[in-house]
Amino acid sequence: MKKIRVLIVDDSLMFREFLKRAISSDENLEVVAVASDPYEARDKIIEFEPDVMTLDIELPRMDGIQFLKKLIPQYPIPVIVISAVNKSVFEVLNAGAVDFIPKPSGNLSVESFAKELVTKVKIASIAKINKFRVRPAAPENTENIENKNRFIFIGASTGGTEAIFDIIKKFPKDMPPTLIVQHMPAVFTRMYAERLNDNCQVEVMEAKDGDLVLPGRVLIAAGEYHMKLVKEAGTYKVRCFRGEKVNGHCPSIDVLFNSAAEIIKDKAIGIILTGMGYDGAKGLLNMRKLGARTIGQDEKSSIVYGMPKVAYEIGAVEFQRDLNLIHQIIFSILNERH
């Protein structure tokens, strides 16, 4: 089996060596070069033609965001951002990075970091970064939502932060309640929710246990907490709780989707977006069996066509569409007359 060739870009010699050891610990990965700044990295890309690049945001001579904006159009290489907790991570994802991982801290052991890094490098190596595109400005939404007696559930992983943004940005402020699981580390989910809230018409929040599920509100599961829908005394709320990983993830999409199948049944709309693995596929199937309408992102527009593929193959997906068309299917379902 051909090894995945990795270029490490970081201005710290000590951290470059740490990353090199972590990546090289897997027999299927090989560090072919390291660089301390974007100009050196550009030369190493040309010389070594790596399959994946790891990139810090804070770099000398040019920051990681500007580097990516210049790099991706010329050299479409999968990039994993490795950085301290910072809102600029989302700017880098928007600029074309496939995924990110926070640098080791007191909350993340070196062993856990190394394991996660290896996994993300492998996923990035199959990502279709040539599918990144400039996001068109969202039009002023003039959709009239006729049927507001529905609930929307969205699950995503690798590539999902931008995919979710593409959809939610098109929602008018009177959209039905929306619950989202995006595989993402703790702390980043709060920053991601704030980013969406600042750029969307709907209210977007990182979910807390007991939050009410209301029209015009989007709740995003917090990192390291499962989220499910519950109904108490006629009121819909979310339960957020720590627990064992499900399908390798906490939060898990299946936990949310299965609660939708149980509580909402045919009033639910389930959407599964880009990501590696199979989390959410069985939950989406359960939703569809109980009358929910279901949508899956297609292969062409997915950064990683893993979760949507599994969901489609087991019969969980009613509509399979390009990312740019998914909001239209949602509005169409909401405006169906019964």
N, C-alpha and C positions, 0 to 999 in steps of 0.2 A: 504493500500500500504506500502510495506517495505521501510523504510528510507535508503538513501544512507549513508554509514558509512565513515567518513572522518578522516584521520590522518593529523595533521598540523606539519610540521618540519621547524622551524625557530629559530635562536639563540636569537632573541629579544623577551623578555617577553611581552613588550607592543604590538609589532606587532602580536604576537601569539594571544593575547586577541582580537585584532582588527579583525583578520581573523576569530576567533571563533564566534564573534558576527555577522559578515557578513554572514558566512555560515549558522549559526543557525537561521538567519532571515527567511529562507525558511523552511516550515514545512516538506518538503520531504528530508531534509538533516540533518545529525546529526554528530557532532564532537565527536568521541569516545575517542580520545587521542591526546596529543601534545608531541612534543619532541624538544630538543634544539640542538641535534647533531645526526649524522648518527648512532652511536652506540646505542644511546637511541631509535632512530627510529626503528632500526632493532628489538629490543626487543619488542617495542610496536606493530609492525606488526605481530609478532608471537603471542602475547597475545590477541590482539583485532581483528585481521583479517579484516582490513578496506577495503572498496571497492575502495577508491581513496585516494591518498596522495598528499598534496601540499608540495613543496620543494623549499627552497632558494638555490642559488648556493654557496654563501659565508657562509661556516659553519665551526665551530671549529672541530679539530681532523681529518676531512676528507672533501674535498669539494664535492659539489653536483654531479659533473661529475663522479668522481671516485666512489662515493656511488652508482650511478645508474648503472655503468658498473658492479659492484659487485652484486647489488641487483636484477636487472631484470632477469638474468638467473636463480636465485634461487626462487625469489618471484615475478612472473609477475603481478605486480600491476600497474594500470593506475596512472601516475604521471603528475601533472600540476606544472610547474616551475613558481614561483613568484619571480621576481628579478628586480633589477634596470636595465636600458638599458645597455646592454653589449653584445658583439659579442659571448661570451661564451654560450649564450642561444642556439645557433645552435649546439654547441658541445653536449649540454644536450639533445636536440632533437635527435641527431644522436645516443646518448647513450641509448635512449629508452623512453624519456618523450613523452607524448601524445600531450601536448600543453603548452603554456606559456602565462603569463600576466604580463605586467610591473607593478611595485609597484606604488602606487598613487603618482602623482607629480602635479605640477602646471597646467599641460595640461589635467589631468584626475581627476575629482571630486571623492570624497569618495563614493558618491552614485552610480556613473557610474561604479566605480571599483567593488563595492559589487555586482551590478547586473551582470556584466560580469563574475565575479568569480563564482557566483551561476550557471550561464548558462554553463560555461566550466566544472564545476564539474559534472553536469548532463550528459553532452556529454561524458566526460571521463569515466563515470561509465559504458558506453556501448561499449567503445573502445576495440578492439581486440588486446591487447598488446602482446599476445602470437604470433602474426603474425610478430612482429619485427624480423629482421634477420640481420646478418652481411652483409653489402653491399659488393658484390664482386668487385674487381678492374675492372674498365671499360677498355675493350680491346682497343687497338689502332684501330680506326675506319677506315676500308678500303672500306666503302660503296661509290659507285659512284652515285651521285645524278643526275639522268638523267633529271628529270622534275623540274626545279627550279622556274617555273612559278606558284608557290602556296604560300600560307601563312598559318602559323600554329597558332592556338589559344588554350590556355590551361587555365582551371579553377580548383581551388582546395581550400580546407578549412582545417579542422582538419586532421593532418597527411600529409598535402600536401607539406610542406617544403622539407621533405626527398623524397617524391614521385617525385616531380618535379626535384630534384637533380638527382635522378636515371635516369630519361629520358634525361635531358639536357646534362648530363655528357657524353652521348653516341653520341651526335651530332658532326659531323665534322664541321670544320670552315666555310665551304661553304653552310651550311644549309639555306633554305629559311627563310625569316623574321618570328620571333616568338613573339607573344604577350601573356602575362601571367597576370592573376589576381589570387593572393593568398590572402585569407582573413588574414590580418595581421595589427597590429597597426602601426601608423606613426613612423618614424625613423628606425624601424626594417626592413622595406622593402628596405631601402638603404643598410643597413648592409648585408641583405640577398643577394641582387644583387651583392655586392662586393665579398661575399663568393663564389657565383657561378662563377663570372668572374675570380676569382683566381684559380678555379679548373676545368674549362671547356675550350674547344677549341673555342667556340663561344664567341663573345663579349656580356656581360650581363650588363645592366644598369637599374637603377631606372628611369622610364619614367618621362620626363618633357614635358609640353605642347609645341607642335610644333616639337618634335623629329621626325626625318625621320625614316621611316620603311624600313630597308635595309637588303639585304642578309647577313647572318653571324651575325646578331644582334638580341639579345633577350631583349625586353623591359618589365619590371615588373611594374605594376601599383603601384603608391605610396599609402601608407596608408592614408585614409581619402580623396582620390581623385578617382573619377570614371575615366575610360580610355576607349576611343572608337577610332576606325579607321576612318579616313576621307581621301578623295582624293581631292586635290586642284591642278589645272593646270597640271594634269597628274602625280602628285607626291603624294605618300602615306605618311601620317603623323599620329600622335596620338593627340587627344584632351584630355587633363587632366583637370578636373574641380571638384570643390566642389559641392555637391548637397545632396538632401535628400537620406537617405538610401533606397536601392532597395532590397526587400526580406530580410531586416534587415542588409544589408551590404553596406559599402562604403570603398573601391571599390566593385562594384557588377560584377559578372561574366556575368549576363544577359545583362548588358549594353555593355560589350565588344562583346559578341557573337551576339547580335542583330545588332551591327554595321558591324560585319563580314558578316552576312546574307545579309545586305543591300548593302554593298560596293563590296564584293569579290565574293559572291554567290558560284558557283561551283569550284572556285579556292581555297577554304578554306578547311582546315583540323581542325576539332574541337575535343578537348579532355577534358573530365570531369573526375576528380580524386576524391579521398577520401574526405569526408566532410559531416557535418550534415546539414539537411535541403533540400532545393530545388533550391537554387540559381544556375543558369546556365542551368537548365533542359529545360525550355521553349525556351531560346535563342538557345540552341543546336538543338532543334526541328525545329526552324525557319531556322537554317543553313541547316539542312538536307533536308527540304522541297524545298530549293532553290538550291540543288545540291551538297552541301558540303559533304565530307566524314567525318564520325563521329566515335569516339572511346570512350568507357567508361571503367573505371577500374572495375574489377569484385569484387564480395563480398569477396572471399577468401583472396585477397591481400589488400583490403581496411581496413584501421584502423577504419574508420566509414563509413559504406555502406549506406549513406543517399542520397547525391546528385546524385551519379551514379545510384542508385536504381530508383529514381524518373525519371531520364532521360531515363533509359532503359524501364521502365513500360509505359511511354507515347510514346514510339516509336522513341525517338531521337537518339538512339545508333545503329549504323550499325555493329560495331565490339565490343564485350565485351571481354576483355582479362585481364590476370594476369599482374600486373605492370611490371614484368620483360620482358614481350613480347610486350609491347606497342610500344617501339621504332622500333621493327621489322615491325609492321603494318604500321607505319609512312613511313619507308623506302620503303616498298612494294608499297604503294600508290604513293610515289614520283617517283618510277621507272616504273610505269605502262606506257605502250605505247598506244597512242591514234590513 
